[in-house]
Amino acid sequence: MAEFKGVIIAAHGRHYMADANGQRLQCVTRGKKSDVAVGDIVRLKTTSSDQAVIEGIEERKTLLYRSDQYKSKLLAANVTRLFIVVATEPSFADDLVSRSLVAAESAGVEAHILLNKIDMTDALPRARERLALYAGLGYPVHEMSARTRPEEAVALLTPLMQGQSSILIGQSGMGKSSLIQLLVPDADIAVREISVALDTGKHTTTFTRMYRIDESTSVIDSPGFQEFGLHHLTEGMLERAFPEFKPFLGGCRFYNCHHVAEPGCAVLDAVKEEKIAAMRHALYLQLRHEAMQKIGY
């Protein structure tokens, strides 16, 4: 039987849903392999009218991992923009925002921050103050209120997402589901259909899925806040994932400086001079420590 191509639009365990020119097919991989991600362009062979086997994966432009206690799994492929949804209330975790930015930077994905619930004016100044650090690093911060000003939110997001394969991530309570609902009004129906097809029963929120908005625009929703898998990053990849380190790399006394406690370290000097935020350097040390447990340097 001839091979044809499709895009993986949902993944749950080893069960996948592919879209091949508008036709939805339930897919499995050959053998026990499960290295397929939502967003992958795959080569398929049908086994029945609505089922197929994944014969191969086309080369990926980008790949994001999610981490599960020192084990990395694939999260999404061929993503071009990452939107981190935070809110004025409840408070968001800087650690998770920073890890998301490192994941995006290391994968070559453009990152944006969406500050939702700006109608909660009491908490707004503090949220803006905290996000100023990321804005200062060059990450765009967009303000919106999905619930009270939905039309404005859609008007803001539509051009940012046009022609892109985007992924939205955020802790619970940040309003990510509301944004997905605005962008994809029939998202709930699509989730139910996929859930039934993948036989996930009641676990309708546990799988990553892609919604196509138009021919060139899609958005991936990853349920809950996925801890990004960063354990695959080497030390060199990690230091380059912090844009504020870049002016100082190569300026250290030792060519193989780890930027931990070495004398003559340009990065540590920049931290002392507040050219690099101490919080960001602390995250670098933490991520380096985590990666060392996993792959060793």
C-alpha positions in Angstrom: 0.0 0.0 0.0 1.3 3.5 -0.8 2.7 5.7 1.9 1.2 9.2 2.4 1.8 12.0 4.8 -0.1 13.3 7.8 0.4 15.5 10.8 0.1 14.2 14.4 -2.6 16.2 16.1 -3.0 14.3 19.4 -0.9 11.9 21.5 -1.9 9.8 24.4 0.6 7.1 25.5 1.4 5.1 22.4 -1.9 6.1 20.7 -1.8 8.9 18.1 -4.2 10.8 15.9 -3.1 12.0 12.6 -4.7 14.4 10.1 -4.1 13.5 6.5 -5.7 16.2 4.3 -8.7 16.5 6.5 -9.0 12.8 7.2 -8.4 11.7 10.8 -6.7 8.4 11.4 -5.9 6.6 14.6 -2.2 5.6 14.4 0.2 3.3 16.1 4.0 3.0 15.7 5.7 -0.2 14.6 7.0 -2.2 17.6 7.3 -0.5 20.9 8.7 2.8 19.7 6.9 5.9 20.9 9.2 8.7 19.8 6.4 10.6 18.0 5.3 14.0 19.1 2.3 16.2 18.4 3.2 18.4 15.3 5.3 15.7 13.7 4.9 15.2 10.0 4.7 11.4 9.5 4.6 8.9 6.7 1.6 6.6 7.1 0.2 3.4 5.7 -3.5 2.7 6.3 -4.6 -0.5 7.9 -8.3 0.2 7.7 -10.6 3.1 6.8 -9.7 5.0 9.9 -6.5 3.5 11.2 -2.8 3.6 10.1 0.7 2.7 11.0 3.4 5.3 11.3 6.2 4.2 9.0 8.5 7.1 9.6 8.9 10.7 10.8 10.0 13.6 8.5 12.9 15.7 9.7 11.9 18.1 12.5 12.5 21.8 12.4 12.2 22.1 16.2 11.6 19.8 19.1 10.4 20.5 22.7 10.8 17.9 25.5 8.8 17.5 28.6 10.4 16.1 31.7 9.1 13.6 34.2 11.4 13.1 37.1 14.7 13.0 35.1 13.1 11.3 32.2 12.5 13.3 29.0 9.7 12.6 26.7 8.7 14.4 23.5 6.2 17.2 23.9 5.8 18.9 20.5 7.6 19.1 17.2 7.9 21.8 14.5 6.7 24.5 16.9 7.7 28.0 15.8 6.3 30.1 18.7 5.9 29.4 22.4 3.4 31.4 24.4 3.8 31.3 28.2 0.5 32.3 29.8 0.8 34.0 33.2 -1.7 36.0 35.2 -1.8 38.8 37.7 -3.6 36.5 40.1 -2.9 33.7 41.1 0.8 34.4 41.2 2.9 32.7 38.7 6.2 30.8 39.3 9.3 32.6 38.0 11.1 29.2 38.0 8.6 27.7 35.5 8.7 30.8 33.3 12.5 30.8 33.2 12.7 27.1 32.5 10.2 27.6 29.6 12.3 30.4 28.2 15.4 28.2 28.4 13.6 25.4 26.6 12.4 27.7 23.9 15.9 29.3 23.5 17.6 25.9 23.3 15.1 24.6 20.8 15.2 27.7 18.5 11.6 28.6 19.2 10.5 32.2 19.6 9.1 32.8 23.0 6.3 35.3 24.0 4.8 35.9 27.4 1.1 36.6 27.7 0.0 38.4 30.9 -3.7 37.6 31.4 -6.3 39.0 33.9 -5.0 42.6 33.7 -8.5 43.6 34.8 -7.3 42.6 38.3 -5.7 46.0 38.7 -4.5 45.6 42.3 -2.1 42.8 41.4 -1.1 44.3 38.0 1.8 46.6 39.1 3.6 43.7 40.8 3.1 41.3 37.9 4.4 43.9 35.5 7.4 44.5 37.7 8.2 40.8 37.8 7.9 40.5 34.0 10.1 43.5 33.4 13.1 41.2 33.9 12.0 39.0 30.9 11.0 42.0 28.8 14.5 43.4 29.4 16.0 40.2 28.0 14.1 40.8 24.8 11.1 38.5 25.3 7.8 40.3 24.2 5.2 40.6 27.0 1.6 41.1 25.8 -1.2 42.1 28.2 -4.8 41.0 27.9 -7.9 40.0 29.7 -9.5 36.9 28.1 -12.6 37.0 30.3 -13.5 40.7 30.4 -12.1 41.8 27.0 -12.2 38.7 24.8 -12.3 40.5 21.4 -9.2 42.5 22.3 -7.4 39.3 23.3 -8.3 37.6 20.0 -7.3 40.8 18.0 -3.9 40.8 19.8 -3.2 37.1 19.4 -4.4 36.5 15.8 -1.5 38.4 14.1 1.0 36.9 16.5 -0.1 33.4 15.7 -0.8 33.8 11.9 1.3 31.4 9.8 2.9 29.9 13.0 2.7 26.6 14.7 2.3 27.8 18.3 2.1 26.1 21.6 0.4 27.6 24.7 1.6 26.6 28.1 0.7 27.8 31.6 0.1 26.8 35.2 -3.5 26.1 36.2 -5.5 29.2 37.0 -3.7 31.4 34.5 -6.5 31.4 32.0 -4.9 29.3 29.2 -8.1 27.3 28.7 -10.1 30.5 28.2 -7.6 31.6 25.6 -7.8 28.3 23.7 -11.6 28.6 23.8 -11.4 32.0 22.3 -9.0 30.9 19.5 -10.7 27.6 18.9 -14.4 27.9 19.7 -15.1 24.2 19.1 -12.1 23.0 21.1 -14.2 21.1 23.6 -16.0 19.1 20.9 -12.6 18.3 19.2 -11.2 17.1 22.5 -14.2 14.9 23.2 -13.9 13.4 19.7 -10.2 12.7 20.0 -10.6 11.4 23.5 -13.2 8.8 22.3 -11.1 7.9 19.3 -8.0 7.4 21.4 -10.0 5.5 24.0 -8.8 7.7 26.8 -12.1 7.5 28.5 -12.6 10.3 31.0 -9.0 11.5 30.8 -9.8 14.2 28.3 -7.3 16.7 29.6 -4.3 14.4 29.8 -3.1 14.6 26.2 -1.4 17.2 24.1 -3.4 18.2 21.0 -3.1 20.4 18.0 -5.9 22.6 16.6 -5.7 23.9 13.1 -6.9 27.5 12.8 -6.4 27.9 9.1 -4.2 26.4 6.4 -0.9 27.9 7.7 -1.8 28.4 11.4 -2.1 25.9 14.2 -2.0 26.0 18.0 -1.0 23.2 20.4 -2.5 23.0 23.8 -0.4 21.1 26.4 -2.5 20.3 29.5 -1.4 21.4 32.9 2.0 23.0 33.2 4.4 20.6 31.6 7.8 20.7 33.2 10.1 21.2 30.3 12.7 18.5 29.7 16.1 20.2 29.8 18.2 17.3 30.9 19.4 16.7 27.3 21.2 20.1 27.2 24.9 20.0 27.3 26.7 22.7 29.3 27.5 24.6 26.1 23.9 24.5 25.0 22.7 25.6 28.5 25.0 28.7 28.7 23.8 29.8 25.2 20.2 29.4 26.3 20.6 32.5 28.5 20.7 35.4 26.1 22.1 37.7 28.8 25.2 35.5 29.1 26.1 35.9 25.4 28.1 39.2 25.6 30.3 37.7 28.4 30.9 34.2 27.0 34.5 33.9 25.8 35.5 36.7 28.2 36.4 34.3 31.1 40.0 33.7 32.2 39.7 30.0 31.5 38.4 28.8 28.1 36.5 25.9 29.7 35.0 28.1 32.5 31.8 26.6 34.0 30.6 30.0 35.4 30.2 28.5 38.9 33.0 29.8 41.1 36.0 30.2 38.9 38.3 33.2 39.2 38.2 35.6 36.4 34.8 34.5 35.2 33.1 37.2 33.1 29.7 35.8 33.8 30.1 35.9 37.6 31.5 39.5 37.3 28.4 40.5 35.3 26.2 39.0 38.1 28.1 41.0 40.7 27.7 44.2 38.6 23.9 43.3 38.2 24.3 43.1 34.4 22.9 39.5 34.8 20.1 38.9 37.3 21.2 36.8 40.3 17.9 34.8 40.0 18.8 33.8 36.4 22.3 32.8 37.2 21.0 30.7 40.1 18.6 29.0 37.7 21.6 28.3 35.3 23.4 26.6 38.3 20.4 24.6 39.2 19.8 23.4 35.6 23.5 22.6 35.3 23.3 20.5 38.5 20.2 18.7 37.2 21.8 17.9 33.8 25.0 16.7 35.6 22.9 14.1 37.5 21.5 12.9 34.2 24.3 13.0 31.6 27.4 14.1 33.5 29.8 16.7 32.2 
